Amino acid sequence: MDIIIVILFSYLSGSIPFGLILTKIFGDQDIRNIGSGNIGATNVLRTGNKFLAALTLVLDILKGYIPVIIAQQYFPGLIQLSCLLAFLGHVFPVWLKFKGGKGVATYLGILFALSIQLSFLFIFTWLAVSLIFKYSSVSSMFSSLTVLIVTLFRENAVKAIDPNFVFAAFCIACSIELKIISVSIDFSVATDSAILKSSTLSDLWFSII
């Protein structure tokens, strides 16, 4: 019974398409018909509305953070399941025929619930890579893998590693790679680069998903 509860609240939380909902309500647009067609904050930013992009980013982070925090409090043996289902809910939402976002902001929310230190490592790495290479997709892939590698090889790794976190981080990092690769094939990364090159540092935060 506990497994079913965790599956439902984690997946349903992650599957809420905030980018689509916000642009429909406040922008009178369908985000799926703009830019890459993605429902995340990067594509919301392409509408020109920075406030909606920022709000989408925050809400997408929270929908990864909240279910994992609940699982930690009430279902500690099912934390890894909650992490994966919240992430997969964003990437494959049932409401949108399983066509969601890349899941990076939701992944960041999961990281915040599991480790504040690794969350800031992810953010720092993402910003550094994006400023150098100007591609948010490359930044997301590099940051997710960096978090995984640091977790696996930090000092006293054998004793310090939380198996729940390692399992979830590994699966989610692999999923991010596959999702971003598929999005890059469907939509030219030249658009991604152009946005980053023309953005201020604050705008880069919106491109995290």
C-alpha positions in Angstrom: 0.0 0.0 0.0 2.8 2.4 0.9 4.4 1.8 -2.5 1.2 2.7 -4.4 0.8 5.9 -2.3 4.4 7.0 -3.0 4.1 6.1 -6.7 0.9 8.1 -7.0 1.8 11.3 -5.1 5.3 11.4 -6.6 4.3 10.9 -10.2 1.3 13.1 -10.0 3.3 15.9 -8.4 6.0 15.7 -11.1 3.6 15.5 -13.9 2.0 18.9 -13.3 2.8 20.9 -16.5 3.3 24.3 -14.9 4.9 25.8 -18.0 1.8 25.0 -20.1 -0.7 26.0 -17.4 0.9 29.4 -16.7 1.3 30.3 -20.4 -2.3 29.3 -21.1 -3.7 31.3 -18.2 -1.5 34.4 -18.3 -0.1 34.4 -21.8 -3.0 33.0 -23.7 -0.6 30.8 -25.7 0.2 27.1 -26.0 3.8 26.7 -25.1 3.9 23.5 -27.2 3.5 25.6 -30.3 6.5 27.9 -29.5 10.2 27.3 -30.0 11.1 23.7 -29.1 7.6 22.8 -27.9 9.1 22.0 -24.5 7.0 22.7 -21.4 9.9 23.9 -19.3 11.2 27.3 -18.3 13.6 27.7 -21.2 10.7 27.5 -23.7 8.5 29.8 -21.5 11.4 32.3 -21.7 11.0 32.2 -25.5 7.6 33.8 -25.1 9.4 36.9 -23.8 7.8 36.7 -20.3 10.6 36.5 -17.8 8.2 36.5 -14.9 6.4 33.4 -16.1 9.7 31.7 -16.9 10.9 32.4 -13.4 7.7 31.1 -11.9 7.8 28.0 -14.0 11.3 27.3 -12.9 10.4 27.7 -9.2 7.3 25.5 -9.5 9.1 22.8 -11.4 11.8 22.7 -8.7 9.2 22.5 -6.0 7.3 19.6 -7.7 10.5 17.6 -7.3 11.3 18.8 -3.9 8.0 18.3 -2.1 7.2 14.6 -2.8 10.8 13.6 -1.8 10.5 15.6 1.4 7.2 13.8 2.1 8.8 10.5 1.4 11.7 11.2 3.7 9.2 12.0 6.5 6.7 9.3 6.1 8.1 6.6 3.8 11.9 6.6 4.4 12.3 3.2 2.8 10.9 4.4 -0.5 12.9 7.6 -1.0 14.5 6.4 -4.2 11.2 5.4 -5.7 9.8 8.9 -4.9 12.8 10.5 -6.6 12.4 8.6 -9.8 8.7 8.9 -10.1 8.7 12.7 -9.5 11.3 13.0 -12.2 9.6 10.7 -14.6 6.3 12.5 -14.0 7.8 15.7 -15.5 9.5 13.9 -18.4 6.6 11.7 -19.2 3.3 13.4 -18.0 0.2 11.3 -18.7 -1.8 14.5 -19.3 0.4 15.5 -22.3 0.6 12.0 -23.9 3.9 11.4 -22.1 5.6 14.3 -23.8 7.1 16.5 -21.1 10.2 18.5 -20.3 13.9 17.6 -19.9 13.4 17.4 -16.2 16.5 19.3 -15.0 14.6 21.7 -12.7 12.7 18.9 -11.2 16.0 17.0 -10.7 17.4 20.1 -9.0 14.4 20.0 -6.6 15.1 16.4 -5.8 18.7 17.3 -5.2 17.6 20.1 -2.7 15.6 17.5 -0.8 18.5 15.1 -0.7 21.6 17.3 -0.3 21.9 21.1 -0.2 25.7 20.9 -0.9 25.2 18.8 -4.1 22.4 21.2 -5.2 24.7 24.2 -5.1 27.4 22.1 -6.8 24.9 21.4 -9.6 24.0 25.1 -9.9 27.6 26.3 -9.9 28.6 23.7 -12.5 25.6 24.6 -14.7 26.4 28.3 -14.6 30.1 27.8 -15.3 29.6 25.4 -18.2 26.8 27.6 -19.7 29.0 30.7 -19.6 31.8 28.8 -21.4 30.0 26.7 -24.0 26.7 28.7 -24.3 24.5 25.6 -24.5 22.0 24.8 -21.7 21.8 21.2 -22.9 25.5 20.7 -22.5 25.4 22.4 -19.1 22.6 20.2 -17.9 24.3 17.0 -18.9 27.7 18.0 -17.5 26.2 19.2 -14.2 24.1 16.0 -13.6 27.1 13.8 -14.3 29.3 16.0 -12.1 26.9 15.5 -9.2 27.0 11.8 -9.7 30.7 11.5 -10.0 31.4 13.7 -6.9 28.9 11.6 -4.9 30.6 8.4 -5.9 34.2 9.5 -5.4 34.1 12.0 -2.5 36.3 11.3 0.6 35.3 8.2 2.5 32.9 7.4 -0.3 32.2 3.8 0.7 31.0 4.9 4.1 29.5 8.2 3.2 27.4 7.2 0.2 23.6 7.0 0.8 22.5 4.1 -1.3 19.1 5.7 -1.8 20.6 8.8 -3.2 23.2 7.1 -5.4 20.5 4.9 -7.0 18.2 7.8 -7.6 21.0 10.1 -8.9 22.4 7.5 -11.2 19.0 6.7 -12.8 18.0 10.3 -13.0 21.4 11.4 -14.5 21.0 8.6 -17.2 17.4 9.7 -17.9 18.5 13.4 -18.3 21.2 12.4 -20.8 18.7 10.4 -22.9 16.0 13.0 -22.7 18.3 15.9 -23.7 19.8 13.9 -26.5 16.3 13.2 -27.9 15.3 16.9 -27.6 18.5 18.0 -29.3 17.7 15.7 -32.2 14.2 17.0 -32.6 15.1 20.7 -32.2 18.3 22.5 -33.3 20.6 23.4 -30.5 21.4 26.6 -32.4 18.2 28.1 -30.9 19.4 27.0 -27.4 22.8 28.7 -28.0 21.2 31.9 -29.4 19.1 32.3 -26.3 22.1 31.8 -24.0 24.3 34.2 -26.0 21.7 36.9 -25.9 20.8 36.5 -22.2 22.0 38.1 -19.1 23.3 36.0 -16.2 19.8 36.2 -14.5 18.2 34.8 -17.7 20.5 31.8 -17.6 18.7 30.6 -14.5 15.5 30.2 -16.6 17.3 28.1 -19.1 18.0 25.4 -16.5 15.2 23.3 -17.9 
